[in-house]
Amino acid sequence: MSINDRIRILIDLLANGRQNVFGDATKIKATTINGIIGKKASDPSFSTLKKIIDAYPNIDLNWLMKGEGEPLLTSDDQDCVSELVSDYKESLSKIRNSIYLCSNLKLIRIHLHKTQDSFAQIFDVTRDTIASYERGFKPKLPLLKEVMNYFGISLDELTSCDLKEHPEILEKISIPEEKKKSKN
């Protein structure tokens, strides 16, 4: 099940299936909601996810992001998760406010001797997508998580430091062996 399907489920659960009610509660425009749950099925942006989380703090973030667990937290879970919600919001803020993210993605690509085309193929996106990130557009969360997992780099390393000044971080980044073989 995709994140788009999970957001559709949240609209059913929290707003009785009424997109306008969900939109009013989250302050998300109807066109954005339609783009996410409609035929286009666009990935939600960081700001959209933050609006959903802010409006409905009882959403299980693990379920929303990964599809694991149940959509809504029980009252027992909510106390335990409040700290996680805070950490998650901080992560979204780091990504949105990072001055290093885009240049670091380009540095990683160059470090691995990849063209924009070959780098894009690793993550099943277009060369234009990679080029736009290198020009300053922030990647959407699903792709960013995929980059972090693929290269074993943390969010802090990717967003909070200039990799030009931390070659030790850049040097540990490589294409995993099993993934090299499957891409060839």
C-alpha positions, 0 to 999 in steps of 0.5 A, a space after each residue: 500500500 502506498 503513502 497515497 493509499 494511506 492518506 486516502 484511508 486517513 481521510 476516510 477515518 478522520 473526515 468520514 471520507 470528505 476531502 474538504 473536511 480533511 483539507 480544512 482541518 489540515 489547511 491543505 488545498 483541495 488540489 493538493 489532496 486530489 493530486 495525492 489521492 487522485 489518478 496522478 498519485 503524487 508523493 506528498 511534500 514535506 509541508 503536506 506531511 507536516 500539516 497532516 501530523 500537526 492536525 492529527 497528532 494521533 496518527 501513527 507515523 510508522 503506519 503513515 510512512 511505512 505502512 506498519 502497524 495501525 493508522 491511529 495510535 491508542 491513548 497508551 501509545 500517544 504518550 510514548 510517541 509524542 517524543 518521536 513526533 517531535 523528532 520527526 518534525 525536527 527531521 522535516 525541518 532540517 530537510 526543509 531548511 538545509 542549505 547543504 542537502 542539494 550540494 551534498 547530493 551532487 557531491 555524492 553523485 560526483 564522488 561515485 563518478 556517476 552522471 545525472 542519468 546513471 544516478 537517476 537510474 539507481 533511484 528510478 527517477 529521471 535525470 531532470 529530477 536529479 538536476 532539479 535537486 542539484 539546482 536547489 529543489 528539495 527531494 521528497 521524503 520517500 526519495 530522500 529516505 531511499 538515498 539515506 538507506 542506499 548509501 548508509 548516510 544519516 539525515 544529519 550528515 546529509 543536511 547539517 554539514 557540508 560534505 566538502 568540509 567532511 571528506 571522511 563522511 564522503 569517503 564512506 559512501 559507496 554503492 553497496 556490492 549487491 546493488 552494484 551487481 544488480 545494476 550491471 
